[in-house]
Amino acid sequence: MENGKVLSLYMILPDMIRPGHRMQVDDFDCDPSGVVGSRDYENTVDFTMVLVSKKSYDIIEEAELVLGEGVLMEDIFVDVDLYHLKAGSIIEIGDTIFEVRGPCEDYRYLYAFAPELPELLENNAVLSSHL
């Protein structure tokens, strides 16, 4: 078992002016319906949370791209390497247990930041999971 640290938490607040704007928050509660208080809470049939490893941002930095944390649409940003996890793996964060669904496969929005970014991160350290 590997231990790590949560570095940042992000959520989409319902009263934000810009659609989809994500804010870093100090903490949040979540349940099978999503992140409590977020814009999408209870609006999705199958809530998925995105976990991103610091290693993903290290890969971006090594490619000499400049992107701030939170750009990968993570809900939870951690310092532990997630690359080795497979679908069905279990992650415990605080009192919450997550089951890994697998690598996040929707990178289309990243083309706006850098055309090479989706290929750079494909199948690497960005995981979708659910409660």
Backbone as JSON, one array per atom type, in Angstrom:
{
  "sequence": "MENGKVLSLYMILPDMIRPGHRMQVDDFDCDPSGVVGSRDYENTVDFTMVLVSKKSYDIIEEAELVLGEGVLMEDIFVDVDLYHLKAGSIIEIGDTIFEVRGPCEDYRYLYAFAPELPELLENNAVLSSHL",
  "N": [[0.84, -1.18, 0.0], [0.54, 2.18, -0.84], [1.22, 5.4, 0.4], [0.08, 8.74, 0.18], [-0.34, 12.25, -0.46], [-2.99, 14.59, -0.54], [-2.88, 17.27, -2.64], [-4.36, 19.39, -3.75], [-7.78, 20.43, -4.06], [-10.57, 20.66, -6.24], [-13.51, 22.25, -7.52], [-16.55, 22.85, -9.37], [-18.24, 25.68, -8.94], [-21.64, 26.57, -8.48], [-22.46, 29.24, -8.74], [-20.69, 30.63, -10.27], [-19.5, 33.0, -12.67], [-18.34, 32.37, -15.17], [-19.03, 29.68, -17.27], [-18.28, 26.35, -16.33], [-16.02, 27.08, -14.91], [-13.5, 26.3, -12.69], [-12.76, 26.09, -9.26], [-10.23, 26.23, -6.81], [-10.53, 24.65, -3.72], [-10.65, 24.44, -0.12], [-11.67, 22.19, 1.12], [-14.05, 19.53, 0.52], [-17.19, 17.8, 0.53], [-18.22, 14.61, -0.56], [-20.4, 12.34, -2.22], [-22.16, 9.47, -3.58], [-23.57, 10.94, -5.5], [-22.01, 12.98, -6.32], [-19.82, 15.88, -5.96], [-20.62, 17.59, -3.18], [-22.39, 20.56, -3.31], [-21.3, 21.42, -5.68], [-21.67, 22.6, -9.07], [-22.62, 20.54, -10.69], [-23.71, 18.73, -8.96], [-25.73, 16.03, -8.17], [-26.7, 16.08, -10.77], [-25.81, 14.3, -12.61], [-26.0, 11.04, -13.98], [-24.19, 8.99, -13.57], [-21.86, 9.58, -11.61], [-18.54, 10.65, -11.94], [-15.31, 11.06, -10.71], [-12.33, 12.91, -11.11], [-9.0, 12.11, -10.68], [-5.77, 13.35, -10.39], [-2.34, 12.94, -10.76], [0.66, 14.4, -9.48], [2.68, 13.72, -11.13], [1.63, 13.89, -13.72], [1.63, 16.64, -14.22], [4.34, 17.01, -14.03], [5.19, 15.68, -16.34], [4.1, 17.37, -18.25], [5.56, 19.69, -17.69], [8.18, 18.77, -18.29], [7.93, 18.59, -21.01], [8.19, 21.13, -21.66], [5.95, 22.78, -21.54], [3.68, 25.19, -20.29], [1.43, 25.07, -17.89], [-1.05, 25.68, -15.5], [-1.89, 24.18, -12.31], [-4.91, 22.32, -12.01], [-5.85, 22.62, -14.55], [-6.15, 20.22, -15.86], [-8.62, 19.4, -15.26], [-9.04, 18.16, -12.85], [-10.57, 16.8, -9.94], [-9.41, 16.02, -7.65], [-6.1, 16.46, -6.73], [-3.09, 14.84, -6.39], [-0.02, 13.8, -4.73], [1.02, 11.31, -5.06], [2.1, 8.71, -7.25], [0.02, 7.68, -9.79], [0.13, 6.07, -11.97], [0.41, 3.27, -12.07], [-2.01, 2.16, -11.34], [-4.92, 0.22, -12.0], [-8.1, -0.41, -13.62], [-10.61, -1.02, -11.25], [-8.92, -0.92, -9.06], [-8.52, 0.24, -5.7], [-8.81, 3.28, -3.98], [-8.2, 5.08, -1.09], [-9.19, 8.01, 0.37], [-9.08, 10.05, 2.97], [-12.08, 9.55, 4.64], [-13.29, 8.37, 2.53], [-13.82, 5.95, 0.04], [-12.68, 5.11, -3.13], [-13.27, 3.63, -6.3], [-11.23, 2.82, -8.94], [-11.87, 3.58, -12.27], [-10.44, 3.72, -14.56], [-8.02, 5.06, -16.94], [-8.55, 8.49, -17.71], [-10.28, 9.32, -20.59], [-11.1, 11.41, -22.15], [-9.74, 13.85, -23.68], [-10.07, 15.95, -25.38], [-10.54, 18.71, -24.88], [-8.06, 19.62, -24.17], [-6.57, 20.23, -26.41], [-6.86, 22.92, -26.89], [-5.04, 24.12, -25.23], [-2.49, 23.11, -25.88], [-1.53, 21.51, -28.81], [-0.17, 19.07, -28.7], [-0.66, 18.07, -26.2], [-2.89, 16.22, -25.52], [-1.96, 13.73, -26.59], [0.43, 13.47, -25.22], [-0.4, 13.01, -22.6], [-2.06, 10.83, -22.79], [-3.52, 7.96, -21.48], [-2.09, 8.23, -19.12], [-1.67, 8.74, -15.77], [-3.99, 10.26, -15.2], [-6.89, 9.68, -13.73], [-10.15, 8.3, -13.8], [-12.67, 7.89, -11.43], [-15.0, 6.43, -9.11], [-17.34, 6.68, -6.38]],
  "CA": [[0.0, 0.0, 0.0], [1.32, 3.41, -0.96], [0.59, 6.56, 1.0], [0.35, 9.99, -0.51], [-0.95, 13.45, 0.11], [-3.82, 15.4, -1.42], [-2.26, 18.58, -2.79], [-5.39, 20.38, -4.03], [-9.13, 19.99, -4.4], [-11.22, 21.6, -7.15], [-14.92, 22.01, -7.83], [-17.23, 23.87, -10.18], [-19.25, 26.29, -8.1], [-22.81, 26.9, -9.29], [-22.71, 30.67, -8.92], [-19.58, 31.27, -10.98], [-19.92, 33.71, -13.88], [-17.89, 31.64, -16.36], [-19.44, 28.27, -17.26], [-17.2, 25.38, -16.24], [-14.88, 27.58, -14.15], [-13.19, 25.46, -11.54], [-12.09, 26.81, -8.19], [-9.56, 25.44, -5.79], [-11.22, 24.76, -2.44], [-9.92, 23.85, 1.0], [-12.21, 20.85, 1.33], [-15.41, 19.31, 0.04], [-17.81, 16.52, 0.84], [-18.73, 13.96, -1.75], [-21.18, 11.13, -2.05], [-22.35, 8.88, -4.91], [-24.18, 11.9, -6.43], [-21.01, 13.96, -6.74], [-19.21, 16.77, -4.98], [-21.7, 18.36, -2.59], [-22.25, 22.0, -3.5], [-20.79, 21.76, -7.0], [-22.69, 22.89, -10.08], [-23.16, 19.31, -11.26], [-24.15, 17.81, -7.9], [-27.0, 15.33, -8.43], [-27.13, 16.27, -12.16], [-25.27, 13.27, -13.49], [-26.5, 9.7, -13.68], [-23.08, 8.15, -13.13], [-20.83, 10.54, -11.22], [-17.14, 10.26, -12.03], [-14.37, 12.03, -10.15], [-11.03, 12.83, -11.78], [-7.83, 12.23, -9.83], [-4.58, 13.62, -11.19], [-1.07, 12.83, -10.05], [1.66, 15.42, -9.74], [3.48, 13.22, -12.24], [1.07, 14.41, -14.96], [2.14, 18.0, -14.4], [5.78, 16.87, -14.29], [5.3, 15.33, -17.76], [3.82, 18.62, -18.98], [6.72, 20.58, -17.5], [9.3, 18.21, -19.04], [7.7, 18.89, -22.43], [8.36, 22.58, -21.72], [4.66, 23.45, -21.63], [3.38, 25.89, -19.04], [0.01, 24.99, -17.53], [-1.26, 25.7, -14.06], [-2.65, 23.09, -11.72], [-6.34, 22.43, -12.18], [-6.17, 22.65, -15.98], [-6.5, 18.87, -16.3], [-9.99, 19.18, -14.81], [-9.05, 17.26, -11.72], [-11.29, 17.09, -8.71], [-8.42, 15.79, -6.59], [-4.71, 16.48, -7.21], [-2.32, 14.13, -5.38], [1.42, 13.71, -4.96], [1.39, 9.91, -5.27], [2.06, 8.28, -8.64], [-1.17, 6.88, -10.09], [0.32, 5.39, -13.25], [0.35, 1.81, -11.96], [-3.35, 1.7, -10.97], [-5.75, -0.35, -13.05], [-9.53, -0.42, -13.32], [-10.91, -1.88, -10.12], [-8.08, -0.57, -7.91], [-9.2, 1.0, -4.66], [-8.07, 4.4, -3.4], [-8.85, 5.63, 0.1], [-8.81, 9.39, 0.67], [-9.87, 10.38, 4.16], [-13.08, 8.52, 4.95], [-13.97, 7.98, 1.29], [-13.2, 4.89, -0.76], [-12.94, 5.26, -4.55], [-12.86, 2.55, -7.18], [-10.69, 3.36, -10.19], [-12.52, 3.1, -13.49], [-9.4, 3.63, -15.58], [-7.51, 6.36, -17.37], [-9.5, 9.43, -18.31], [-10.1, 9.19, -22.03], [-11.61, 12.58, -22.85], [-8.71, 14.89, -23.65], [-10.29, 16.89, -26.48], [-10.43, 20.1, -24.44], [-6.64, 19.97, -23.98], [-6.02, 20.77, -27.66], [-6.88, 24.38, -26.8], [-3.84, 24.55, -24.5], [-1.33, 22.71, -26.69], [-1.96, 20.4, -29.66], [0.48, 17.81, -28.33], [-1.01, 17.7, -24.82], [-3.66, 14.98, -25.38], [-1.11, 12.57, -26.85], [1.42, 13.43, -24.15], [-1.0, 12.49, -21.37], [-2.95, 9.7, -23.05], [-3.33, 6.79, -20.61], [-1.08, 8.49, -18.09], [-1.83, 9.39, -14.49], [-5.26, 10.95, -14.98], [-7.8, 8.57, -13.51], [-11.53, 8.53, -13.43], [-13.04, 6.96, -10.35], [-16.32, 6.71, -8.54], [-17.49, 6.31, -4.97]],
  "C": [[0.88, 1.24, 0.0], [0.54, 4.56, -0.34], [0.99, 7.8, 0.24], [-0.4, 11.12, 0.17], [-1.82, 14.12, -0.96], [-3.21, 16.79, -1.45], [-3.29, 19.69, -3.01], [-6.72, 19.7, -4.32], [-9.77, 21.07, -5.26], [-12.68, 21.23, -7.3], [-15.46, 23.14, -8.68], [-18.35, 24.42, -9.33], [-20.43, 26.76, -8.96], [-23.0, 28.38, -9.56], [-21.56, 31.39, -9.62], [-20.08, 31.88, -12.28], [-19.55, 32.92, -15.13], [-18.32, 30.19, -16.27], [-18.22, 27.36, -17.2], [-15.99, 25.85, -15.45], [-14.69, 26.74, -12.89], [-12.42, 26.29, -10.51], [-11.39, 25.82, -7.28], [-10.27, 25.7, -4.47], [-10.4, 24.07, -1.37], [-10.39, 22.43, 1.3], [-13.57, 20.74, 0.66], [-15.89, 17.95, 0.53], [-18.28, 15.91, -0.48], [-19.5, 12.71, -1.36], [-21.43, 10.56, -3.45], [-23.0, 9.82, -5.94], [-23.21, 12.98, -6.88], [-20.41, 14.75, -5.6], [-20.32, 17.69, -4.46], [-21.42, 19.85, -2.76], [-21.73, 22.39, -4.87], [-21.96, 21.99, -7.97], [-23.37, 21.61, -10.57], [-23.66, 18.32, -10.22], [-25.56, 17.31, -8.2], [-27.51, 15.52, -9.86], [-26.61, 15.21, -13.1], [-25.77, 11.91, -13.03], [-25.39, 8.85, -13.06], [-21.89, 9.05, -12.82], [-19.44, 9.93, -11.3], [-16.28, 11.4, -11.51], [-13.03, 11.83, -10.84], [-9.92, 13.07, -10.76], [-6.62, 12.41, -10.73], [-3.37, 13.58, -10.27], [-0.16, 13.99, -10.41], [2.52, 15.02, -10.93], [2.95, 13.72, -13.59], [1.59, 15.81, -15.24], [3.65, 18.0, -14.61], [6.02, 16.54, -15.76], [5.08, 16.58, -18.62], [5.01, 19.56, -18.89], [7.94, 20.09, -18.28], [9.17, 18.47, -20.54], [7.79, 20.4, -22.69], [7.06, 23.32, -22.05], [4.38, 24.09, -20.27], [1.87, 25.88, -18.83], [-0.1, 24.95, -16.02], [-2.05, 24.49, -13.58], [-4.14, 23.38, -11.85], [-6.77, 22.4, -13.63], [-6.61, 21.27, -16.48], [-7.87, 18.44, -15.8], [-10.09, 18.21, -13.64], [-9.99, 17.77, -10.63], [-10.31, 16.99, -7.54], [-7.03, 15.68, -7.24], [-3.84, 15.91, -6.09], [-0.84, 14.06, -5.73], [1.88, 12.28, -5.25], [1.22, 9.54, -6.75], [0.87, 7.34, -8.84], [-1.02, 6.0, -11.32], [0.1, 3.88, -13.16], [-1.06, 1.29, -11.68], [-4.14, 1.24, -12.19], [-7.22, -0.22, -12.66], [-9.8, -1.44, -12.22], [-10.05, -1.63, -8.91], [-8.88, 0.3, -6.95], [-8.27, 2.08, -4.13], [-8.86, 4.91, -2.21], [-8.3, 7.03, 0.34], [-9.7, 9.84, 1.82], [-10.79, 9.23, 4.49], [-13.76, 7.96, 3.71], [-13.14, 6.95, 0.52], [-13.64, 5.08, -2.21], [-12.51, 4.0, -5.27], [-12.41, 3.18, -8.5], [-11.42, 2.73, -11.36], [-11.49, 2.93, -14.59], [-8.91, 5.0, -15.96], [-8.63, 7.22, -17.95], [-9.23, 9.43, -19.81], [-10.58, 10.41, -22.82], [-10.64, 13.75, -22.71], [-8.93, 15.98, -24.7], [-10.1, 18.35, -26.07], [-8.98, 20.55, -24.3], [-5.99, 20.51, -25.24], [-5.95, 22.29, -27.61], [-5.63, 24.91, -26.1], [-2.57, 24.28, -25.27], [-1.74, 21.49, -27.5], [-1.36, 19.05, -29.27], [0.06, 17.27, -26.96], [-1.84, 16.42, -24.72], [-2.81, 13.73, -25.58], [-0.08, 12.37, -25.74], [0.86, 12.75, -22.9], [-1.87, 11.25, -21.57], [-2.54, 8.49, -22.22], [-2.31, 7.01, -19.51], [-1.62, 9.32, -16.94], [-3.05, 10.29, -14.32], [-6.3, 9.85, -14.89], [-9.23, 9.03, -13.27], [-11.88, 7.48, -12.39], [-14.45, 7.31, -9.89], [-16.36, 6.18, -7.12], [-18.08, 4.94, -4.85]]
}
